[in-house]
Amino acid sequence: MSEQKFLPFALPDIGEEEIAEVVDALRSGWVTTGPKTKQFEADFAVFIGDGVEAIAVNSATAGLHLALEAVGIQPGDEVIVPTYTFTATAEVVRYLGAHPVCVDVDAATFNISPAAIRAAITDKTKAIMPVHFAGLACEMDEIISIAREHNLKIIEDAAHALPTTYKGQLIGTLDSDVTVFSFYANKTMTTGEGGMVVSKHKDIIARCKVMRLHGISRDAFDRYVSKTPAWFYEVVAPGFKYNMPDIAAAIGIHQLKKIERFREQREAMARRYDAELAGLPLILPARPTLDSDRHAWHLYPVRIKPEAGVSRDDFIARMAEKGIGCSVHFIPLHRHPVWRDGYGLKNSDFPIADAAFEVEVTLPLYTRMNDADQERVIAAVRGILGA
């Protein structure tokens, strides 16, 4: 019997439609930000709905930076972030000379704790950045209430959360200031690299548009396709180089058309994991409080219980021996030297996140997996845990 191929942790699901659209962009001669990007932005705004506008960028990190700048974050300000997140959530705060204030998370969901937010507010606090971990919405009603009480901005890091809902509303339509989505290769849809900034606030969108491309007052696309001389522009701010090229947007146009099917596949796979892994010494992922709400299932994170008799690191190594890739989400911010040493953070400051990290492992879950692939994962997990 031949050896099975290695099953990676994640793979993008790219079809012939995306390939054809990229080829069309290449043949058009317009490969940077142009008609494909404008179409992708328009399609995305329609998908999110509720009157939002959408700005395509070259990464969600870029989008978060633009969002913070647009809401007025200044040097010395404080922005509250969960420690249980990728470093991008905190690093964009430092780009502006402001300070990320790390707080602990909810024990069941890994989402930012509203109580921890409230305890961290000072007279320097200007914003909150909730992260919808794994594709499950944060408790946004409480977060919005806290923000209103203290006159704080809310920038939602929705890198995992397309298309997640909270109390029936799609993430991106809630009463926050800005929402930022990611289209990195392992997300629920991809453009290779890329992201989208979404807001109902026209002043924020206008500022993001200007700062996205060097602080220039007019889009290059508008100037270059004008049928009358339109070479003049003004640089009105020291901006950034964060625009999404048409080659990436061409992929996004068709990925967006598939996002509901992708979510349904991910939901079905998550339910199968839930059923087949029940009874093992694992804590399975939290689900939405309301049965009617949607989890995007970007990730399927489990926690290994002490009675399993195997450490998280050994579990991952043994899965790799069986030809299956796993990952860990996340090494908390307070464990990384830049944040730990720069802000004097200790593991004991974040007991919930720290304990979760020690035992968390993320199993493969992506739409290119077939039933046999998932059965391999389930069988491997059950074998390692003695079922």
N, C-alpha and C positions, 0 to 999 in steps of 0.2 A: 504494500500500500504506500503510495507516494505521500511525502510530507506535505501537510497543509500549508498554504501560503500564510504569511504573517497578516493578521487583521489589524490595521492601524487604528489609532484612537479616533481619527476623524478624516474624512475626505469630502471635498466639494462635489456637488451634484450638478455637473455642467452638461447641457444637452446640445443638440445640433442647432437649435434656435439661437442660443447664445453665440455659438461659433459663427453662424452665418451673419449675425448682427455685427460682430467684431470685424469680420471680413468686409462688410459693407462700410464700416467706419474707415478702415484702412484704405479702401478703394476710393472713398469720397475725397480723400486729401485733407480732411479735417479730423485730426486725431487727438488734439487737446480739447479743452472745454468748448463745446459747441452745441450743435443741434441734438445730438444724442443725450447729452447731459441735461439740456433743457427739457427734453421729453421725459427723461427719468425723474427729474424733479417734479414735473407736473403730474405724472402718473402716481408718484409717491404721495404727493399732497392730496390727491383724490382718494387714494387708498386709506390714508389716515382719516381724512374727512374733517368735519366740524370747523371748516374755514381756516385750517392751518396753511402756512407756506413752508416750503422745504428748500433747503440749500445743500447741494451735494458737495462733499469735501473728500480729500484724499485719505482720510482716516477718521475714526471716531475720536481719537486723541486730538486731532486738529479741531474737530467739531466742538469738543469740550472746552478747548482753549478759546476758540471764538466765542462760545456762549458765555464763559466767565468774563471775557473782556467786554462783551456787549452789554452785560448787566451792570458793569461798572466796578468790578473788583479791582482794588488798588493795592499797592505795596503796604504791608502791615495788616491788611484785613485777615480775618480768619474764616475758613470754609470748612464746615463739618462733613467728614467723609467716613464711611465704614472702614475699619481695618481689614475686613474680609473682602478684599477686592484686588484687582490688578493694579500695578503701580501707576498706570496712566491716570487713574482717577485722582491721585494725589499730585502727580508731577505737574499737571497742567495748572494747578493752583500756584506752584512755585514759579512757573513761567512768568507770572504777573507780579512776583515779589510778595505774594500773600502766603499765608501759612495754612496747610491742611491740618485739621484737628481730628485725629483718629478716634473713633468711638466703637464700642462693642456692638454685637449683633444679637438678633433673636435666636434662641437655642433651637427652635424647630425649623426655621426657614433660612437661616444665615443672612437674612436681610437686616438692614440697619435698624437698631432699636430706637423707637421714639423716645423712650425714657432716657436713654443714653444721649440722644440729641439734646433733650431739654437740660440735662445736667451739664452739658458742655458749653452752653451759650454764655458768652461774655459780651462786654460792650464793644468788642472788636469783631464779633461774629456778623458776617454779612450774607452768608448763603449756606444752603444745605445741598449736598449732592447724594441723594439716595441711589443705590445700585440695585436693580431688580435681578437678584442673583439667580442664575441658572434658567431664567425665564419666568420666574414667579414674582408677581407684583408685590412691592412693599406695601405697608399699611399707610397708604397715601392720605387718607382722610386725617389721620392724626398728624402726619408730617405737615400737611397744608395748614392745619389749625395752628400748629406751633409756629410756622413761618408767618402767618398773618398776625399772631399775637406779638411777635418780636420784629415785624417788618423785615423779614429775611427773603432773599431770592431763593428759588428752587430750580436747580438744573438737574434733570433726571438723566442718569447714566443708564440708558436703555440698550447697551451693547448686546445684552442677552435676550431682549424682550420684544422681539417682533415675531408674531403678532400676539402679544399678551393683552389680556383685559383685566381691569380692576372695577368691580361692581358694575359690570356691563359696559364700561367705557374702554376703548382701545388706548393703550399707553401711547402718549403723544397728544391726547385730547384732554388731559386732566388740567386742573387749575394750577399748573406750575408755569414757570417763565419760559423754559426751553427744555426740549427733550432731544437727546442725541443717540442715534442708532449706529451700529457697526455692521460692516459688510466684509469683515476679515474672512479668510478662507474657511474657517471652521464654524462660522456663525450660521444662523438659520437660513440665511440667503447670503450670497457673496457677490462682490465685484472684483475679487482678488485682494485688493486693498481698497478701503473706502468707507465712507460714513455719510450720514444725513443729519442735518440740524433742522429741527421742526419747532415752530412757534406760531402762536396766534397774534403775537405782538409785532406790529409792523416796524416799530423802531428798532427792535432787536434784529429782525430779519434784514433790515436795511443796513445796519452796522455790520452784521456778519458778511453781507455781500461785498461791502467795501473792503473789509479787512481780509477777506478770503484771498484777494489777489492784489497784494502790494499797497493797499490803501488807495487804489485807483478809482476815480469817480465813475468810470464807464467800463462795462464788460468788453474785453477784447473781441469777443465774438460779434457783438453789436457793431463795433467799429469796423471790423474787417469785412463784414458782409453788407455794409451800407452801400447803396448805389450812388450816393453823393459823397464828396470828400468829408471824412469824419475822423481825421487823424488826431484831432486835438483831445487831450484828456488832462485831468489834474490829479496829482497825488495829494490827498487830503488828510492822510494819516500814515504813520509808519506801519504798514500792514505786513501780512504774511504771504506764504506761497502754499495755499491749502486747497487749490481748485482740483476737482475731479476731472480727469481726461475722458474724452468720448469713448476711448477703447474700453475703459472700465464701466462707464455708464451703459454701453451697449450690452454688457453682460447683465447688469442690473435690471434693464428693461424687461428681460424675459424671466429672470429669477423672481422678480416681484409678481409676475403673472402666476407663478407656481407656488407662492408662499403659503396659500391656504392648503394646498395639497401636501406640501412639505410638513406643515403643522399637524395635519391629520395623521400622516405617517409617523411622525415623532410621538404623538399622543398614543397611537396604537402600540408602538414599541415600548413606551413607558408603562402602559398598562400590562403588557406582557411581562416585563421585568417585575412589576409589582406582584403579579400573580405567581410567577415562577420562583421568585426569591423570598416570598413570604415564608416565615418560619425559620429562616436562617438567622444566625447571630449578627444581624445587620440592622441599622436604622435606615429605612428607606426614605426617599425624598418627600418633603412636604408637598401637599397639593393646595390649590386655592381654597379659601374659606367657603366661598360659594361654589356649589357644583356647576353653576352655569358659567363661571368664569373660565378663561382659557390660560393655560400655562404654555409657554412657547417651547419648553423642553429643549433649550439649547444644550443643557447638560443633564446628566443623570448621576447626581452625587449620592453616594451611600457612605455610611459610617460603620466601621467594624467594631462590634462590641467586644469587651474584654474576654467574654467566655468563648470567643472564636478560637482562642489559643494561637493566633497568628497576628503579627504586627502588620500595620498598613504597608510598610516598606517591603516586608517579606511577601505580602500578598501580591503587590505589584510585580515583584521579581518572579514569583511563581506564575503569574498570568503571562508574563513575557516568555517564560520557558514553554508555555503552551501556545505561543504564537499570537498572543493578544495584547494589544497596546492599551494601557490605561493612563490616567493622568491624575493630578491633584489640583483642586481649585478651592482655595488658593493658599500659597504661602502668605500669611497675613502681612500687612505693611509693617507692623511693629516688629517683625522678625528680620526685616531687611536692613542692612547697615545704614543706608542713607537716611531712613526714617527713624530707626531705632536710636542711632547715635546722634543724629541731628536734632531730635526732639526729646531725647532722654526717655524713650518708651521702654516699658518692661512687660514681659509676658504676663505678669500678674495683674497688669492694668486691664487686660482683656481676657478674662477667664473663660468666657463662652467661646469666643473665636479661637483662642489658643487651644482649648480642649478639642474643638471640632477639627482643627487642622491636624492634630496628632493622629486622628483615626479616619480622616476622609479620603476616599478614592472615587474617581469619576470613571464610570464604565462607558465603553463606546456606545454612542447613539447618534446615528446619522442616516440620511435617507438612501444612501447607496448600499447600506447593509440590507441583506435579504434575510429571509426567515432562517436559513441554514447558518448564516453568520451569527445571528442573535442566539440561536440554539448553542453554538460553540461557546459563546460568552457565558450563557447560563450554566452549561455543563461544567465549564471550567471553574466558575465561582462555586458551584455546589460541590465539586470535587475537592477544591482547596479547603472549603469550610466543613467538609466531612459529611455532607448530606448524601 
